[in-house]
Amino acid sequence: MLKRVVITGLGVVAPNGVGVKEFTEALKQGKSGIKFHQDLRDLNFSCQIGGIPNISDEKKSEYFTDLQLRGFNSSGILYGCIAGIDAWKDAGFDMNPETELDYDTGLIFGTGTSGVDKFREAIYKVDEGNVRRMGSTVVLQTMASGVSAYLSGMLGLGNQVTTNSSACTTGTEALLIGFDRIKAGKAKRMLVGSCSDHGPYLWAGFDAMRVMTYKYNEDPENGCRPMSATASGFVPGSGAGALVLESLESALERGATIYAEVLGGEVNSGGQRQGGTLTAPNSQAVQRCITKAIENSGIDSNTIQVINGHLTATSKDGLEVENWTKALGREKHNFPYINSTKSMIGHCLAAAGAIECVASIIQLKEQFVAPNINCEDLHPDVEALIHSDCIPTKKLDLDFNTIAKASFGFGDVNACAIFKTYKY
């Protein structure tokens, strides 16, 4: 018998808020975490703004020992471990190195490029002939699965422990991989999420591609403008999001708080066919991903009341909205409310899907739709498809039951998850 899967823990490290409480307030207030960064200007970046979480040394010491922090230089792993441990504790579990190995719990935690700064540090030591002075944690901090290795050891997880990597789709895909494992009865719980490093060595390639905005260096909080007529490219961000998924049976047995239920989802690829490329979506595959997610969830498309979109503030925003209208068979006033968390935090790359899944669950639990900031001037391509009322620019209190979250990534890969308020 297939298991029902619920969400019992949340953790988040975002540019506009670290921790669920701070992040929730930022979402409600439409608070931006985008700031100007002098190092980007010094390095001649066109885009000199970005979203970086604020993590103090005191905060780090709450999660890592002094020994673990010695020589530590991997922001993505740092963010991922903080978000993952917070989600674990939020679900009612302890972080105790003396606990028994937990064979009922696994981890799917994704990333894009891990430990970029640490890798650069290692390259310089190699070039200087100082291989023996690289330190013993270089491999752990730079391998893609470093975040999973750190987290699983900190928490003692004995089920499947895996790092996935699917560009901007990574976090939503991780959630759906964990969902499938619990649903099939192969695990009772899965800690899922994704993380991304920050900084010039990760962001430079996107700056070179001319896909990041350069027009708001003097006005950073207004720089990220999904669905806006004055959008001019995405703003880079960083951080991590994490969720504890659990079989309903296990959650009820231990009296856990249940944030929401995962009804289902879909992961697919456009195969870089029918207009899809390494950097552009195959619209037919995107639409199929959405329709199959709804079908797999056992609901009708009219059930969807809110969408947390991918919506990056590039020229593809209008196409994404068009794909939603076609997949749902709904447009104009009949379209669900839609928002983009990126308007407040930028595009957090591999971490985006997980942070935005957390944002989706928070909105569902707290019964509000977060504002699309910087979208007072709706793009004509979007306005032709749906009514402006469907795109709130201020916090909207709303009694709703179902939200869809989708992510679309480089390589023409797609993921869509459907969440619902839990009812026994």
Secondary structure, DSSP 8 states (H G I E B T S, - for coil): ----EEEEEEEEEETTEESHHHHHHHHHHT---EEE-HHHHHTT-S--EEE-----HHHHHTTS-HHHHTT---HHHHHHHHHHHHHHHHTT----TTS--BTTEEEEEEESS--HHHHHHHHHHHHTT-GGGS-TTHHHHHSTTHHHHHHHHHHTB-S-EE----GGGHHHHHHHHHHHHHHTTS-SEEEEEEEE--SHHHHHHHHHHT-B--TTTT-GGG---TTBTT--SB-BB-EEEEEEEEEHHHHHHTT----EEEEEEEEEE-TT-TT--SSS--HHHHHHHHHHHHHHTT--GGG--EEE----SSTTHHHHHHHHHHHHT--BTTS-EEE-THHHH-B-GGGHHHHHHHHHHHHHHHTEE---TT-SSB-HHHHTTB-GGGS-SS-EE----EEEEEEEETTTEEEEEEEE----
